[in-house]
């Protein structure tokens, strides 16, 4: 459903539109529209509610210094169609424009978008917990925005309270249900004044919590409730569990105040006594900011509860400091990377953040410790979501273990986030293209590679973006000093439409007159299909039209 932080970008565009209370009319070039973009930089457990889902909609207002709505338009509806945090107006009538005179405004936003009354109050019913995104109220605001100062940052905060229970024990809990009593369910949110209140005439009710079964022995129940505030005290709340037609009462101390934006995590344990009775207890109380998700020393990441929008490869053969973003499949089930491992004994793991930091969730071969695991080629290896800790040699909490690729070569690494399996395959008979005509230059980590076809020839579709040179490396050992490569004579012009002669060369020095390459001119830039025939020792190039 959502993300804590989104960026609101206001750019000067020449658009035509209409507002939702006036007739459509042509807008002039002075009008500056609001554009909303979200940066999803963290993938949390489903309980954290820290991501956007497809077609999530927020409501947006522009107000002046007196907190009055600018113009006649209110409650603009902006939608993230792809669930990536990039928001667009839901139709021309929902395009928000800044005042043409350049006056500064305050931007106010809330989630989820809904119908509001004449006083700009949103009504929510907390009784139905099955569709939690529809009741997970968030708000944000930022001041000082104008057509002349169009870039602002909105930080969305959860306004309600989340209760989260992990159920465990030595009894059959298949039919368990949970509820919390004495809770107000009809609430109102005053958008412009950022205030929560209980709807007039509402009485306290029982909220039946949402149950979900992980299927591997993990069972959970959760609810979003009104924080303790004026008129909603903590003393009279009651927690009940229903199991095998029996009711078990549990308590959450009245000294625990349900605060807005907090998530309260508990473990509920059912135990059978020696006499055959069942006792229930609540343990492991943890209170944290809801927005922090499940990233803390005492928490375990539950398999299957992660949402993978992006996944990064952190390794010695890419970049430890800035992990490489892997390619996501269309169905979102797998992430892949293909490239060169240019040294022996190279470690790797996978991160949910592009910059690895202590406390983030990473995929490792073991649940704890620092013991690495050798890669098994073409075998699906287990991957575990683990909170990364490395607090020093004297700290007992240390989780940082990795897979190790022992041999140099070209590999494809695939992570299946549905099955939580990692597969590594070594590619045989691979040759590389390097040179200044390519985006990656002579960096072998970025070098495109040829694949062998059924005729025994090597093929590659490549884009020559720059005037420059290129050659073909036959091994992974290229390091600027020792290398084997396919190339023509010295500084040979690049040609299309005919076979270019290729020699297999070896060199142990950097003399320019011995560094043979093809030369690509500025007029020759474009996309080509290259075919290397190592039997005939030729290279042919076919330019592909209408491709960039």
Secondary structure, DSSP 8 states (H G I E B T S, - for coil): ---SEEEEEEE-----B-BSSS--B---TT--EEEEEE------BGGG--S--TTEEEEEEEE-TTS-BSTT---EEEEETTSSSEEEESSTTB--B--TT---EEEEEEES---B-TT-EEEEETT--TTGGGT--EEEEEEEEBTTB-EEEEE-EE-SEEEEEEEEESS--TT-EEEEEEE--EEEEETTTTEEEE-TT---EEEE-EEEE-SSS-EEEEEEE--SBTTB-STT-EEEEEETTEEEEE---TTS---TTEEEEEEEEEEE-TTS-EEEEEEEEEEEEGGGTT-STT----TT-B--S--EEEESSS-SSS-EE-EE-TTSSEEEEEEEE-SSSEEEEEESSSS--TT-EEEESSSSBS--EE--BTS-EE-EEEE-EE--TT-S-EE---EEE-S-EEEEEEEETTTTEEEEEEE-S-EEEESTTSTTTT-GGG--EEEE-TTS-EEEEEEE-SSEEEEEESSTT-SSSSEEEEE-STTEE--SSS-EE-EEEEESS--GGG---EEE-GGG-EEEEEEEETTTTEEEEEE-TT--
